[in-house]
Amino acid sequence: PAVHRWEIGGKWKKLEGEAGLSSVNPAGTCVFVILADGQQVWRSKKLSGAQIQPFSIDLTDVKTLELRVEDAGDGPNSDWGFWLNPMLKR
């Protein structure tokens, strides 16, 4: 599991990007979660292999942004999740 948290102070309007796993080891599975001020605002489906899922999140008035990579329920072997091209926009 991984957790990345930032204080963004309500200064951003949108977060866009993709979440996925490496194609190097297709055995891994992960679930990706985005929280805004402690509330879940996006959750990926269970991703495996080289699957990628895009996201676009409204961040209006959000003070704290958190990105999590979670185990998909089948153990942590090969679970190398990546946040791809995340961009904050005003």
JOVEN-V589718 format. One record per pair of residues at least 24 apart in sequence whose C-alpha atoms are under 7 Angstrom apart, sorted by the first residue. I is the first residue (numbers start at 1). J is the second residue. Records with the same first field share a line. If there is no record, write none. Layout:
I = J  J
This chain:
1 = 69  70  71
2 = 68  69  70
3 = 66  67  68  69
4 = 66  67  68
5 = 65  66  67
6 = 64  65  66
7 = 63  64  65
8 = 63  64  65
9 = 62  63  64
10 = 60  61  62  63
12 = 59  60  88  89  90
13 = 58  59  60  89  90
14 = 56  57  58  59  88  89  90
15 = 56  57  58  59  86  87  88  89
16 = 55  56  57  86  87  88
17 = 54  55  56  84  85  86  87
18 = 52  53  54  55  83  84  85  86
19 = 52  53  54  82  83  84
20 = 47  50  51  52  53  81  82  83
21 = 48  49  50  51  52  80  81  82
22 = 49  50  80
23 = 49  50
25 = 49  78
26 = 50
27 = 78
28 = 77  78  79  80
29 = 71  72  79
30 = 69  70  71  72  79  81
31 = 69  70  71  72
32 = 68  69  70
33 = 67  68  69
34 = 66  67  68
35 = 65  66  67
36 = 62  64  65  66
37 = 62  63  64  65
46 = 72
